[in-house]
Amino acid sequence: MSVCLLVPATIVNSSVVDLVEVIENHTVYLRCAAEGIPQPSIIWLRNDLPMILDDDEDQDHQLSGGGGGLMGKVREMSSGRQLEIRQVRVSDEAVFQCRATNVAGQQNKRFTLRVLGTLDHQSDYISRANFGEYGTSG
């Protein structure tokens, strides 16, 4: 008699939406700490739409479509447990989600990606805002 143990897919802190902030033009990593028996498969979503990743021989997979302008900037790493987004732009802001699934269950984890302007852009913006609000004396 054999016993088959099944443990539903779970993700650490799945009930918490992580706010991830990154400076524009930098790289950000989203981690999906999933476990279960059998080992869950991971898929990534952006604004509730699946991100399609090429299934090549590498451990790293490049985004091939459905990423909303992220083509060539996104890579799935560590068997899907990490998503790398390079050269992040403000237009990349979104709610990302990892979904862990196995035969015993499924669980999701959400990440809100917020992109901060570069320091040069921030200081330019602050200067313009101050002049616009207070005017100039003369």
N, C-alpha and C positions, 0 to 999 in steps of 0.2 A: 504494500500500500504506500503510495507516495502522497505527500502533502504539498500543495502549491500555495505558497504564501503570497498574497497580494496586498500591497500598501498603496493607497491612493496617492496620486501626485500632489505634492504640497510645495509651496514656495515660502521661504522665510519672510516674515512681515508682509504677507500678501494683503492684509487689510489696510495697510498704510500706503497712501499715495506719496511717493517720494518726489520732492521738488528738487530737480537737478539744474543748477545754474552753471553756465559756461560762458567764457568770454568769446566773442565773435572771432572766427578764424582759428580757434583752438580745436582740440580733439576731446571728445567726451566718451566715456564708457558707461553703459548701463549693464548692471549685473543681475542675473536671474538665478538665485540660489534655490534650485529645484531638486527635490529628491522623491523617491518612491520606489516600489518594487512591483513590476519591473521598472527600470530606469525610464523616467518620462521623456518624451520628445518635446522639443521647445519650438514654438513659432513666435514670431514678433509681429505686432500690429502697430500701425501709426494711425491715430484718429479712428480707431476701430476697423481699419482696413488692413488685411494681411499684407505684409511686406514679402515680396517674392525674391528669394535668394537662389542664385545659381547653385546647383548641386554638383560641384566639380569634385575632383579627387582630393583636393586640399582639405585641411581642417577649416580653413578660412573660406568663407563664401562671399562673393560680391553681390550686391543688390542688382537685379536685372530689370526691375520694373515695379510699378505700384508703390514706389516710395515717395511720391510727391516732390520731385526735384532733388532727391538724394542720390540719384544714379551715380555710381562710381565713388561715392563718399562713405558708403556703409559696408561694414564687414561683420559677419557673424563669426564668433570665435568660441573656443572651448566647447565644442559640440552644441552650440546655440546658447550657452549659458552667459554669454557676454556679447553685447552689441557695441561696435565701435563706429562712431560717426566723426569723420574728419572734416576740417575746415568748415566748422559750423557757422551758419548764417542765421540772421534773424528770421528769415523765411522758413527755417527748419523747425521753428518752435511748434510743438505738438504734444499730444498725449500719446506716449508710447506704452506698449503693453507686452509683457511676455506671457505666454500661455503654455503651461506644462500639462501634458496629457499622457496618461497610460490607461491600460484596460480597467483599472480600478477607479479612475476618476480624473478630474481636471481642475486646475486652479489658475487664476490670473493675478498678475501684479502690474500696477500702473505706475508710470513715471511721467511727471510733467516737466518737459524740457523748456527752460527759459534761457534765452540768449542775451547776454549783456553786450552792449557796444564796446568797442575798444576804448582804452583810456583817452586817446586823442579825440575820438568822436564824443565821448562823454564830456570832456572839458569844453569842446566847441559848443556842444548843446547847452551846457550850463552858462557859458558866456553869452550866447544868443538869448537864452531865456532871461538872464539878468538884464541885458540891455533892453530887450523887448518889454519886460515888465516895469522896469524902473526908468527907462529912457536914459538920456545922457544929459549931463548938466553943462551949462555953457554960458 
